[in-house]
Amino acid sequence: MDGKHFIVAGSTFYDSIFYGLDGFPELGTEVFAADHDSTVGGMAITALGLQALVSRVTYCTSLGRDVFGTIAADQLKQGGVDLYALDTTNHKTSQTVAAVYGGDRAFLTILGGEYSTRDLVRSLQRDRQFFLDNGHHLHIGIADSTSWQLIQEAASQGSSTSVSLSHQSLEPLRTGEVPLMELLDTVDFVLCNEAEAEAATGMAAAQALAILNERRAVSVITCGQRGALFLTDIGTPIRVTALDGIAAIDTTGAGDSFAAGFLGAWAQGRTLAECAAAASVCGSLSTTAVGGTAGFPRSMGEIDSYRDQIEFLEEASAT
């Protein structure tokens, strides 16, 4: 395992997932599920996945005082994560009910009163006399200007940094609250899905990838069952395939698992292509169980055992 200390900061959800539905719910009807499970979601998936691959992960988040916060904290600690959690402002934990049907999902979510990512990490620094330095890597789900300020602070102190864009990121990026090009010139890695890349740039995925990678950051775009896109050193767009022939049960958290696999491989000095392959394996395997954590591989050795099942295909030109 690599000695780099990862600091993962972001939102935790407690996911209640119904699957094997005999139809999709409509108003005035009752639908039965074959089974149900509950587990932590959100950035907690990345924190737990990374902990299986690297030596130390500190996870900064907000959890309520309710039963869901207690269960989530127990799951994170059992997974070996060094948990730093502040009570939410309304003492409630964010929760999501997911209905999995026909290869897709629908969500019903209630948000707890969370602190900003920047406030979480600043509180960690104060409480533990803990400061970001060049022995740390900061990974966050960027959502607003305070997250952007934290990235700038961490980078200025010598930390490597990465961000996972999300749906919540799009409005701050669109309005310029988070300046996209400055972000790309500050962080080391940007991870996002096709819809996020296209919304952030106004271009289709391959063209968006070329624009994103004109800056300092290495950008990777996930494409669901079609794998993920990255650019080679000479600007060739490459698609790394997802694992073929696996029985996908639930795609919840696949992107978060992808991020964990990518960063875990990078921490061990793997090449960009090797990082993308490891990430694709992790994202694929995470879909074989309910929730984003149960199917995640337990070691880089397990990830490498799937290496021969991954292909690298040249994508249509981004120009």
Number of C-alpha atoms within 10 A of each C-alpha: 15 14 12 16 19 25 20 27 29 27 23 26 26 22 25 20 22 21 20 16 16 13 13 16 14 8 5 5 7 10 10 13 16 9 11 13 12 17 21 26 24 22 26 32 30 28 32 29 31 28 25 22 24 22 16 21 24 20 27 28 25 28 30 23 14 12 11 20 25 13 14 23 21 12 16 20 12 11 15 16 21 18 18 18 20 19 19 20 14 13 17 21 28 24 22 21 17 21 21 23 19 11 9 11 16 13 14 11 14 13 15 21 17 24 17 20 27 22 17 20 26 14 17 18 13 10 10 8 8 12 14 20 16 15 12 20 23 23 27 25 23 26 24 19 19 16 22 22 14 20 25 17 14 22 20 14 13 14 20 22 22 26 26 21 20 17 13 13 19 19 15 17 22 14 9 12 15 22 14 16 16 13 19 21 16 21 24 18 21 22 23 23 20 21 17 21 27 18 17 19 17 12 16 14 22 24 18 21 25 20 17 22 20 14 16 16 20 20 26 26 26 29 19 17 15 14 24 24 26 25 23 12 8 6 15 16 21 20 26 27 23 25 22 11 7 11 11 15 18 26 23 25 23 27 29 28 32 32 34 29 31 27 26 27 26 17 21 16 12 15 11 18 17 17 22 31 32 30 30 32 30 33 33 27 26 30 24 19 18 25 26 31 28 16 20 29 20 15 17 18 10 14 21 14 10 14 15 9 14 18 15 15 12 14 15 12 12 16 9
